[in-house]
């Protein structure tokens, strides 16, 4: 096997995330993953949900080889080649519509403008009722578990505009872009998985 980069967090959370996706994603169609990292999630999900066609994207092109290698070695035929997608770009390199969007651990590990850009772009690509599924660490009413508050400080040290987003602020922003929050799944390690659907 070819040596690839691995995220410990992605290995730890891929099964709990999959259990939610099995329930909220459509039975078939095209799923856009935003911020695919090293491709651990998309290969895991695509193997478990073969009726869905997956489109990984990653703004860092140096990670694309890891994604391609994982997909190839897993023998998956339902994963398209990775695209270089920066959510801040005015035009995304993908034609809509798509049937679902999944975005894991991006909101807190990127500058704040990526969050409104994500909702704006998702609104262009998703049809009525289609899910936008997010995952990560969030503040709730301005606070969080002590471990997440420590994580927030660590993030802010890495990037001054990084950090945990308040779930209610994110939900309000979603509403402004035509999305309703239909549920919030509480995940291991004090993470949250809010599920939005396009009106």
C-alpha positions in Angstrom: 0.0 0.0 0.0 1.1 3.5 -0.7 1.9 5.6 2.3 -0.7 8.4 2.8 -1.2 11.1 5.4 -3.7 10.3 8.1 -5.8 12.5 10.5 -6.2 10.8 13.9 -9.4 12.8 14.5 -10.9 11.6 11.2 -10.2 8.0 12.1 -11.8 8.5 15.5 -15.0 10.2 14.3 -15.7 8.5 10.9 -18.0 5.8 12.3 -20.2 8.0 14.5 -20.6 10.5 11.6 -21.4 7.6 9.2 -24.3 6.5 11.5 -25.9 9.9 11.2 -25.3 10.1 7.4 -26.9 6.7 6.9 -30.1 8.2 8.3 -30.1 11.7 6.9 -28.7 11.4 3.4 -30.9 10.4 0.4 -30.9 6.8 -0.7 -29.2 7.7 -3.9 -27.8 10.8 -5.7 -24.7 12.9 -5.7 -23.0 14.1 -2.4 -20.6 16.9 -2.4 -18.0 16.8 0.4 -16.4 20.1 1.2 -12.9 20.2 2.9 -12.2 16.5 2.4 -8.7 16.6 4.0 -6.8 13.4 3.3 -9.9 11.5 2.1 -10.4 9.3 5.1 -14.1 10.3 5.5 -15.1 10.2 1.8 -13.6 6.7 1.3 -15.3 5.4 4.5 -18.7 6.8 3.6 -18.5 5.8 -0.1 -17.7 2.2 0.9 -20.6 2.1 3.3 -23.1 3.9 1.0 -22.4 2.6 -2.5 -25.6 3.9 -4.0 -24.4 7.5 -3.6 -21.9 9.2 -5.9 -19.4 11.2 -3.9 -17.5 14.3 -5.0 -14.6 15.1 -2.7 -13.1 18.6 -2.7 -10.1 20.1 -0.9 -8.7 23.6 -1.2 -5.1 22.3 -0.5 -4.1 20.5 -3.8 -1.2 18.8 -2.0 -3.8 16.6 -0.3 -5.4 15.4 -3.5 -2.8 12.6 -4.0 -3.8 11.2 -0.6 -7.5 11.3 -1.6 -6.8 9.6 -5.0 -4.6 7.0 -3.4 -7.2 6.1 -0.7 -10.0 5.8 -3.3 -7.9 3.7 -5.7 -6.7 1.3 -3.0 -10.2 0.9 -1.7 -11.4 0.0 -5.2 -14.2 2.5 -5.1 -16.0 3.4 -8.3 -18.5 5.9 -6.7 -16.0 8.6 -5.8 -15.1 11.2 -8.4 -11.6 12.7 -8.6 -11.0 15.5 -6.0 -11.7 19.0 -7.0 -9.8 22.1 -5.7 -12.7 24.0 -4.1 -12.2 27.2 -2.0 -15.6 28.1 -0.6 -14.6 31.8 -0.8 -14.3 31.7 -4.5 -17.2 33.4 -6.4 -17.6 30.3 -8.6 -17.3 26.8 -7.4 -15.8 24.2 -9.8 -18.9 21.9 -9.7 -22.2 21.9 -11.6 -25.4 21.6 -9.6 -27.6 20.5 -8.5 -26.2 18.1 -5.9 -28.4 16.0 -3.6 -26.5 16.6 -0.4 -23.5 18.5 1.0 -21.4 17.2 3.9 -18.8 19.4 5.6 -16.7 18.2 8.5 -14.5 20.2 10.8 -14.2 23.2 8.5 -16.1 26.0 10.3 -13.9 26.3 13.3 -10.6 25.6 11.4 -10.9 28.4 8.9 -11.6 32.2 9.0 -15.1 33.3 9.7 -15.9 34.4 6.1 -15.8 30.8 5.0 -19.0 30.1 7.0 -21.3 32.5 5.2 -19.6 31.5 1.9 -20.4 27.8 2.6 -24.1 28.6 3.1 -24.3 30.8 0.1 -22.6 28.2 -2.1 -24.7 25.4 -0.7 -27.9 27.4 -1.5 -26.9 27.6 -5.1 -26.3 23.9 -5.5 -29.0 22.2 -3.3 -32.6 21.8 -4.3 -35.6 22.0 -1.9 -35.4 19.5 0.9 -31.8 18.5 0.3 -29.6 18.2 3.4 -26.5 20.2 4.3 -24.8 18.3 7.1 -22.1 19.9 9.3 -19.9 18.4 12.0 -17.5 19.9 14.5 -17.1 21.7 17.8 -19.4 24.6 18.5 -20.2 27.1 21.2 -23.8 27.0 22.5 -25.0 30.3 23.9 -21.4 31.5 24.0 -19.9 28.6 25.9 -18.9 24.9 25.6 -17.4 22.0 27.6 -14.0 22.9 29.1 -12.1 20.8 26.6 -13.8 22.6 23.7 -13.0 26.0 25.3 -9.3 24.9 25.4 -9.6 23.8 21.8 -11.0 27.2 20.9 -8.0 28.9 22.4 -5.6 26.6 20.6 -7.4 27.4 17.3 -7.2 31.1 17.9 -3.5 30.8 18.5 -3.2 29.1 15.0 -5.3 31.7 13.2 -6.7 34.9 14.7 -10.0 34.5 12.9 -10.3 30.7 13.6 -12.3 29.3 16.5 -15.5 27.7 17.6 -18.7 29.2 16.1 -21.8 29.7 18.1 -24.5 27.3 16.9 -27.2 29.8 17.1 -25.3 32.3 15.0 -24.6 29.6 12.4 -28.3 28.6 12.5 -29.4 32.2 11.9 -27.0 32.5 9.0 -28.4 29.3 7.6 -31.9 30.7 7.8 -30.8 33.8 5.9 -29.6 31.6 3.1 -32.8 29.5 2.9 -32.0 26.6 5.2 -33.9 25.3 8.2 -32.1 23.5 11.0 -34.0 20.2 11.4 -31.9 18.6 14.1 -28.7 18.7 16.1 -27.1 15.4 16.9 -24.8 15.3 19.9 -21.7 13.4 19.1 -18.8 11.9 21.0 -16.1 14.3 22.4 -18.6 17.1 22.8 -19.0 17.6 19.1 -22.2 18.5 17.3 -23.7 17.5 14.0 -26.3 20.0 12.9 -28.5 19.0 10.0 -30.0 21.7 7.8 -32.4 21.3 4.9 -33.0 23.7 2.0 -36.5 25.2 2.1 
